[in-house]
Amino acid sequence: MNSHSSQPLDIEELTFSHIPVLPQEVIEGLVVRPGGHYLDATVGGGGHTRLILEAAPDVRVTAIDQDEDALAAARKELAEFEEKITFIHSNFAAYKYPSNTFDGILADLGVSSYHLDRPERGFSFRHEAKLDMRMDTSQSLTAADVVNEWDEAELANIFFTYGEERLSRRIAKRIVEQRPFHSTTELAQAIASCVSPKYRYGRIHPATRVFQALRIVVNDELKSLETFVAKAPQALVPSGRIAIISFHSLEDRLVKHSFRNSSLLQVLTKKPITAQEEEIVNNPRARSAKLRIAQRVAAS
């Protein structure tokens, strides 16, 4: 599958130095102001937090992430600002939101390239690895558990619902016939072998949507996002803003409807903000990014 999988990987290159997507649009959207207090709900490599801290004097950031590796990387990356940042290890759905506290809240829902490039985390089929996919490695459910233990109907359902995979039933049937699977590449090959050549050699690898669906299920991503969008607005000060960057239509739809249905928020983006061509050239990840922003309405 990957002829380089036996090559030792240069761990130095696999840092969390994620280039923040839509950098200017995020800072303008949050209207970062001097002395403001901001929440970065997915600090990752710290790229957006750095932009927020540099945008105005005396800014403070509370930075949370469910991944200990991410927090360690962000502490290192943002060492010069340490008095201005509070780091917290938490999933953004589990965080206790203090009411009326933040001038702005940001969440970037993208999976960092660090996760995709660290074979042992099992997010990608580009390298042979265990089927893991846990963002928070202290939780028990892994992708291997789902693939090897869930029944065929459940698998077809999650591939269709969370991967928007139209061949979900055929793929689920093949998985059940051939399991157990132990590695990412084994699973990807089984998926590729059961679809037509036209599909197999299309624009994206036929396992891409299935891997997305597994990742969403293992990390309970949509439920977590729903909880986050319901709880976070109460933590904003009046006129404070919340900005969320999503990378696939399921997330974007959820954010759009949650913003629209919240009695605490006024939607500021009728259509999502997307990256300009120039940014996409420098950072291809930005191509699918969609940014939506809403503002906390003053208490009546």
C-alpha positions as CSV (number, residue, x, y, z in Angstrom):
1,M,0.0,0.0,0.0
2,N,2.7,2.4,1.0
3,S,6.2,1.5,-0.2
4,H,7.7,3.8,2.4
5,S,6.1,2.4,5.4
6,S,9.3,0.7,6.6
7,Q,11.2,3.9,6.4
8,P,11.9,5.4,9.9
9,L,9.8,8.6,10.2
10,D,11.5,11.8,11.2
11,I,9.6,12.7,14.3
12,E,11.0,16.2,14.3
13,E,9.0,16.9,11.1
14,L,5.8,15.6,12.7
15,T,5.2,18.5,15.1
16,F,1.9,20.2,15.6
17,S,3.0,23.3,13.7
18,H,-0.3,23.4,12.0
19,I,-0.7,26.4,9.8
20,P,-3.9,28.1,11.0
21,V,-6.6,28.2,8.4
22,L,-8.4,31.4,7.5
23,P,-6.1,33.4,9.8
24,Q,-7.1,36.9,8.9
25,E,-10.8,36.0,8.7
26,V,-10.7,34.5,12.2
27,I,-9.1,37.5,13.8
28,E,-11.4,39.9,12.1
29,G,-14.4,37.8,12.9
30,L,-13.6,37.6,16.6
31,V,-12.8,41.3,16.7
32,V,-9.9,40.7,19.0
33,R,-9.6,43.7,21.4
34,P,-7.0,44.9,23.9
35,G,-7.4,43.3,27.3
36,G,-9.8,40.7,25.9
37,H,-10.1,37.1,27.2
38,Y,-10.6,34.4,24.5
39,L,-11.2,30.7,24.5
40,D,-9.5,28.5,21.9
41,A,-11.5,25.3,22.3
42,T,-9.2,23.2,20.0
43,V,-5.7,24.7,20.5
44,G,-4.0,22.0,18.5
45,G,-0.5,23.3,17.6
46,G,-1.4,26.8,18.9
47,G,-1.5,28.6,15.5
48,H,-4.8,30.4,16.1
49,T,-4.0,31.1,19.7
50,R,-0.7,32.8,18.6
51,L,-2.7,35.0,16.2
52,I,-5.2,36.0,18.9
53,L,-2.4,36.9,21.3
54,E,-0.6,38.9,18.7
55,A,-3.7,40.8,17.5
56,A,-4.0,43.2,20.5
57,P,-2.2,44.1,23.7
58,D,-2.9,42.4,27.0
59,V,-5.0,39.6,25.5
60,R,-5.5,36.4,27.5
61,V,-6.4,33.0,26.2
62,T,-7.8,29.9,27.8
63,A,-6.6,27.0,25.6
64,I,-8.2,23.6,25.7
65,D,-7.6,20.3,23.8
66,Q,-8.5,16.7,24.4
67,D,-5.2,15.5,23.1
68,E,-2.2,15.6,25.6
69,D,0.2,15.6,22.7
70,A,-1.4,18.8,21.3
71,L,-1.2,20.5,24.6
72,A,2.4,19.7,25.1
73,A,3.2,21.0,21.6
74,A,1.2,24.2,22.2
75,R,2.9,24.9,25.5
76,K,6.3,24.6,23.7
77,E,5.1,26.7,20.7
78,L,3.6,29.4,22.8
79,A,6.2,29.5,25.6
80,E,6.9,33.2,25.2
81,F,3.2,33.9,26.1
82,E,3.0,31.5,29.1
83,E,1.7,34.1,31.6
84,K,-1.2,35.0,29.2
85,I,-2.4,31.4,28.6
86,T,-4.2,28.9,30.7
87,F,-4.0,25.3,29.3
88,I,-6.7,22.8,30.1
89,H,-6.8,19.1,29.1
90,S,-10.5,18.5,28.1
91,N,-12.8,17.7,25.3
92,F,-14.6,20.9,24.4
93,A,-18.0,19.2,25.1
94,A,-16.9,18.3,28.7
95,Y,-15.4,21.7,29.6
96,K,-17.3,23.6,32.3
97,Y,-18.2,26.9,30.5
98,P,-18.0,29.8,33.0
99,S,-20.9,32.1,32.2
100,N,-20.3,35.6,30.8
101,T,-16.5,35.2,30.7
102,F,-15.1,35.3,27.1
103,D,-14.9,38.0,24.5
104,G,-14.6,35.4,21.9
105,I,-14.6,31.6,21.4
106,L,-12.9,29.7,18.6
107,A,-13.1,26.1,17.5
108,D,-11.2,24.6,14.6
109,L,-12.7,21.2,13.9
110,G,-10.0,20.0,11.5
111,V,-7.9,16.9,12.2
112,S,-4.4,18.2,12.4
113,S,-1.9,16.9,9.9
114,Y,0.1,15.7,12.9
115,H,-2.6,13.1,13.6
116,L,-2.7,12.0,10.0
117,D,1.0,11.8,9.8
118,R,1.7,9.9,13.1
119,P,1.2,6.3,11.9
120,E,0.8,5.0,15.5
121,R,-2.4,7.1,16.0
122,G,-4.1,5.1,13.2
123,F,-6.0,8.0,11.5
124,S,-4.7,7.4,8.1
125,F,-4.3,4.5,5.7
126,R,-1.2,6.0,4.1
127,H,0.9,4.2,6.7
128,E,0.4,0.7,8.1
129,A,-0.8,1.2,11.7
130,K,-3.2,-0.2,14.3
131,L,-6.8,0.8,13.8
132,D,-6.9,3.3,16.7
133,M,-8.2,6.8,15.8
134,R,-8.7,8.0,19.4
135,M,-8.1,11.7,19.9
136,D,-8.1,11.2,23.6
137,T,-6.0,8.1,24.1
138,S,-7.3,7.5,27.6
139,Q,-10.7,6.5,26.2
140,S,-11.3,2.8,25.5
141,L,-13.3,2.6,22.2
142,T,-11.0,2.3,19.2
143,A,-11.6,2.0,15.4
144,A,-10.7,-1.7,15.7
145,D,-13.5,-2.3,18.2
146,V,-16.0,-0.8,15.8
147,V,-14.8,-2.5,12.7
148,N,-14.4,-6.0,14.3
149,E,-17.4,-6.1,16.7
150,W,-20.3,-4.0,15.3
151,D,-22.8,-5.7,13.2
152,E,-23.2,-5.3,9.4
153,A,-26.3,-3.0,9.6
154,E,-24.6,-0.7,12.2
155,L,-21.5,-0.4,10.1
156,A,-23.5,0.3,6.9
157,N,-25.4,2.9,8.8
158,I,-22.4,4.8,10.2
159,F,-20.6,4.7,6.8
160,F,-23.7,6.2,5.1
161,T,-24.5,8.7,7.9
162,Y,-21.1,9.9,8.9
163,G,-19.1,9.2,5.7
164,E,-21.9,10.0,3.2
165,E,-20.6,6.8,1.6
166,R,-23.1,5.6,-1.1
167,L,-21.6,2.1,-1.2
168,S,-22.0,1.7,2.5
169,R,-23.8,-1.6,2.5
170,R,-21.5,-3.3,0.1
171,I,-18.4,-2.1,2.1
172,A,-20.0,-3.2,5.4
173,K,-20.7,-6.7,4.0
174,R,-17.1,-7.1,2.8
175,I,-15.7,-6.0,6.2
176,V,-17.9,-8.5,8.0
177,E,-16.9,-11.3,5.6
178,Q,-13.1,-10.6,6.0
179,R,-12.7,-9.4,9.6
180,P,-10.9,-9.3,12.0
181,F,-8.8,-6.4,10.7
182,H,-5.8,-5.3,12.7
183,S,-4.2,-2.5,10.5
184,T,-5.3,0.6,8.6
185,T,-3.8,-0.6,5.4
186,E,-5.6,-4.0,5.6
187,L,-8.9,-2.3,6.0
188,A,-8.3,0.2,3.2
189,Q,-7.3,-2.7,0.8
190,A,-10.5,-4.6,1.7
191,I,-12.6,-1.6,1.0
192,A,-10.8,-0.9,-2.3
193,S,-11.2,-4.5,-3.4
194,C,-15.0,-4.5,-3.2
195,V,-15.7,-1.4,-5.3
196,S,-15.7,-0.9,-9.0
197,P,-12.4,0.2,-10.7
198,K,-14.0,3.5,-11.7
199,Y,-14.7,4.2,-8.0
200,R,-11.4,2.6,-6.9
201,Y,-9.3,5.0,-9.0
202,G,-11.4,8.1,-8.5
203,R,-10.4,11.4,-7.2
204,I,-10.3,10.2,-3.6
205,H,-9.3,6.8,-2.2
206,P,-12.5,4.6,-1.7
207,A,-11.6,4.2,2.0
208,T,-11.6,7.9,2.7
209,R,-15.2,8.3,3.6
210,V,-15.2,5.1,5.7
211,F,-12.2,6.4,7.7
212,Q,-13.9,9.7,8.2
213,A,-17.0,7.9,9.5
214,L,-14.9,5.7,11.9
215,R,-13.1,8.7,13.3
216,I,-16.4,10.6,13.9
217,V,-17.8,7.6,15.7
218,V,-14.8,6.7,17.8
219,N,-14.5,10.3,19.0
220,D,-18.3,10.9,19.1
221,E,-17.5,14.1,17.2
222,L,-20.9,15.2,16.1
223,K,-22.5,14.7,19.6
224,S,-19.5,16.6,21.1
225,L,-20.0,19.4,18.6
226,E,-23.7,19.6,19.3
227,T,-23.0,19.8,23.1
228,F,-20.3,22.4,22.5
229,V,-22.5,24.7,20.4
230,A,-25.3,24.4,22.9
231,K,-23.1,25.2,26.0
232,A,-20.5,27.7,24.7
233,P,-22.7,30.7,23.9
234,Q,-23.5,31.2,27.6
235,A,-19.8,31.7,28.3
236,L,-19.7,34.8,26.0
237,V,-20.0,38.3,27.3
238,P,-22.8,40.3,25.6
239,S,-21.6,41.0,22.0
240,G,-18.9,38.4,22.4
241,R,-18.4,36.3,19.3
242,I,-18.1,32.5,18.5
243,A,-16.3,31.4,15.4
244,I,-16.3,27.7,14.3
245,I,-14.3,26.3,11.4
246,S,-15.6,23.0,10.0
247,F,-14.2,20.7,7.3
248,H,-17.1,18.6,6.1
249,S,-20.7,19.1,5.3
250,L,-22.1,17.2,8.4
251,E,-20.2,19.5,10.8
252,D,-21.0,22.7,8.8
253,R,-24.7,21.8,8.7
254,L,-24.8,21.2,12.4
255,V,-23.0,24.5,13.2
256,K,-25.3,26.4,10.8
257,H,-28.5,25.1,12.4
258,S,-27.3,25.3,16.0
259,F,-26.3,29.0,15.5
260,R,-29.6,29.7,13.9
261,N,-31.7,28.0,16.6
262,S,-29.8,29.5,19.6
263,S,-31.8,32.1,21.5
264,L,-28.4,33.5,22.7
265,L,-26.9,34.1,19.3
266,Q,-27.3,36.3,16.3
267,V,-25.8,34.8,13.1
268,L,-23.3,37.1,11.4
269,T,-22.4,34.8,8.4
270,K,-25.4,34.0,6.2
271,K,-23.0,31.9,4.1
272,P,-19.8,30.4,5.5
273,I,-16.5,32.2,4.9
274,T,-14.1,30.2,2.7
275,A,-10.5,30.5,1.9
276,Q,-9.1,32.6,-0.9
277,E,-7.2,30.9,-3.8
278,E,-3.9,32.4,-2.5
279,E,-4.3,30.7,0.9
280,I,-5.3,27.4,-0.7
281,V,-2.1,27.4,-2.7
282,N,0.0,27.8,0.5
283,N,-2.2,25.5,2.6
284,P,-4.2,22.9,0.7
285,R,-6.1,21.9,3.9
286,A,-7.9,25.3,3.7
287,R,-9.7,24.3,0.6
288,S,-12.6,22.6,2.5
289,A,-12.6,25.0,5.5
290,K,-15.9,26.8,6.3
291,L,-16.0,29.5,8.9
292,R,-19.3,30.6,10.6
293,I,-19.5,33.4,13.1
294,A,-22.3,34.4,15.5
295,Q,-22.6,37.1,18.2
296,R,-24.0,36.8,21.7
297,V,-27.1,38.9,22.0
298,A,-27.4,41.2,25.0
299,A,-29.5,39.7,27.8
300,S,-33.0,41.0,27.5
